[in-house]
Amino acid sequence: MKDFAKILVPVDGSRKSLQALDRALTLAGFTHGEVTCIHVIPEVPEGGPRTREMEKHLKEDGDIVLKKASKRAGKNTKFKTRLVRGAPNIETIKIARNGKFDHIVMSTTGKGGATGEMLGSVSNYVLHKSKVPVYLIK
């Protein structure tokens, strides 16, 4: 099962995305693999003081999400976090490719508007554009 040596997990702080992280951590435990958890901060257009305040708030929120993720990982798992800026769908694909990840594990819906049987726009994009296997956690 060395296929699971490097697992990428995008999280947005939602309950579902943290469930996907839990599944990835379980897989990594079985395979002695490494999990990298990313949180993507949306781009904020340049502007005045309000923009700087929004930027600060988004970064603080991202740090909180990744801190929660780190607590879930514990100390016995090879675990990394990354806070990145951009569009979650595009950044997930870019990081998966550039980091030579074996798999992506993510939730089908997160903080977006998709509910019920729908596939969220980020997970739909990643599923169709990824060159590595994508495991969707419903």
C-alpha positions as CSV (number, residue, x, y, z in Angstrom):
1,M,0.0,0.0,0.0
2,K,2.9,2.4,-0.6
3,D,0.5,4.2,-3.0
4,F,-0.7,6.2,0.0
5,A,2.8,7.6,0.8
6,K,1.6,11.2,0.2
7,I,-2.0,12.2,0.8
8,L,-3.3,15.8,0.2
9,V,-6.4,17.0,2.1
10,P,-7.9,20.4,1.4
11,V,-10.0,21.6,4.4
12,D,-12.2,24.6,4.8
13,G,-13.0,24.1,8.5
14,S,-16.4,22.5,7.8
15,R,-17.5,19.4,9.6
16,K,-17.4,17.4,6.4
17,S,-13.9,18.5,5.4
18,L,-12.6,17.5,8.9
19,Q,-14.3,14.1,8.4
20,A,-12.3,13.8,5.2
21,L,-9.1,14.6,7.1
22,D,-9.9,11.9,9.6
23,R,-10.3,9.3,6.8
24,A,-6.9,10.4,5.3
25,L,-5.3,10.2,8.7
26,T,-6.6,6.6,9.1
27,L,-5.2,5.7,5.6
28,A,-1.9,7.2,6.5
29,G,-1.8,5.2,9.7
30,F,-2.2,2.0,7.8
31,T,0.4,2.8,5.3
32,H,2.8,4.9,7.3
33,G,2.1,7.7,4.9
34,E,2.3,11.4,5.2
35,V,-0.7,13.8,5.1
36,T,-0.5,17.4,4.0
37,C,-3.5,19.5,4.9
38,I,-4.1,22.7,3.0
39,H,-6.4,25.6,3.6
40,V,-6.9,28.1,0.7
41,I,-7.5,31.8,1.4
42,P,-9.4,33.5,-1.4
43,E,-7.7,36.3,-3.2
44,V,-8.8,39.7,-1.9
45,P,-8.7,42.6,-4.4
46,E,-6.2,45.3,-3.4
47,G,-7.8,48.3,-1.8
48,G,-8.0,50.4,1.3
49,P,-8.0,49.7,5.1
50,R,-11.1,47.5,4.9
51,T,-9.3,45.2,2.5
52,R,-6.3,44.9,4.8
53,E,-8.6,44.1,7.7
54,M,-10.4,41.4,5.7
55,E,-7.0,40.0,4.6
56,K,-6.0,39.8,8.3
57,H,-9.2,38.1,9.3
58,L,-9.0,35.5,6.5
59,K,-5.5,34.6,7.5
60,E,-6.4,34.3,11.1
61,D,-9.4,32.0,10.2
62,G,-7.1,29.9,8.1
63,D,-4.6,29.5,10.9
64,I,-7.4,28.4,13.2
65,V,-8.6,25.8,10.7
66,L,-5.1,24.4,10.3
67,K,-4.5,24.4,14.0
68,K,-7.7,22.2,14.5
69,A,-6.5,19.9,11.7
70,S,-3.1,19.5,13.5
71,K,-4.8,18.6,16.7
72,R,-6.7,15.9,14.9
73,A,-3.5,14.5,13.5
74,G,-1.9,14.1,16.8
75,K,1.8,13.4,17.2
76,N,2.1,9.9,15.7
77,T,1.3,10.8,12.1
78,K,3.6,12.4,9.6
79,F,1.6,15.6,9.1
80,K,2.1,19.0,7.4
81,T,-0.1,22.0,6.9
82,R,0.0,24.8,4.3
83,L,-1.9,28.0,4.1
84,V,-2.2,29.1,0.5
85,R,-3.8,31.9,-1.4
86,G,-6.0,31.6,-4.5
87,A,-9.0,29.6,-5.7
88,P,-9.4,26.3,-3.7
89,N,-10.1,24.2,-6.8
90,I,-7.1,25.4,-8.8
91,E,-4.7,25.5,-5.8
92,T,-5.6,21.9,-4.8
93,I,-4.8,20.6,-8.3
94,K,-1.6,22.7,-8.5
95,I,-0.3,21.5,-5.1
96,A,-1.3,17.9,-5.9
97,R,0.7,18.0,-9.1
98,N,3.7,20.0,-7.9
99,G,4.0,18.0,-4.6
100,K,3.8,14.7,-6.4
101,F,0.9,13.5,-4.1
102,D,-0.4,9.9,-4.5
103,H,-4.0,10.7,-3.6
104,I,-6.4,13.6,-2.7
105,V,-8.9,13.0,0.0
106,M,-11.6,15.6,0.3
107,S,-15.3,16.1,1.2
108,T,-18.0,16.4,-1.4
109,T,-19.3,19.6,0.1
110,G,-17.9,22.1,2.5
111,K,-18.7,25.7,3.3
112,G,-20.2,26.3,-0.2
113,G,-23.9,26.2,-1.0
114,A,-24.1,22.6,-2.2
115,T,-26.3,20.3,-0.1
116,G,-27.9,16.9,-0.1
117,E,-26.9,14.8,-3.1
118,M,-25.0,17.5,-4.9
119,L,-21.3,17.5,-5.5
120,G,-19.7,20.8,-4.5
121,S,-18.1,23.0,-7.1
122,V,-14.6,22.5,-5.7
123,S,-14.8,18.8,-5.4
124,N,-16.4,18.5,-8.8
125,Y,-13.5,20.5,-10.4
126,V,-10.8,18.5,-8.5
127,L,-12.4,15.2,-9.4
128,H,-12.4,16.0,-13.1
129,K,-9.1,17.8,-13.4
130,S,-6.9,15.7,-11.1
131,K,-4.3,13.3,-12.5
132,V,-4.1,11.4,-9.2
133,P,-6.9,9.4,-7.6
134,V,-9.5,11.5,-5.7
135,Y,-11.4,10.0,-2.7
136,L,-14.6,11.9,-2.0
137,I,-16.0,11.6,1.5
138,K,-19.7,12.2,1.6
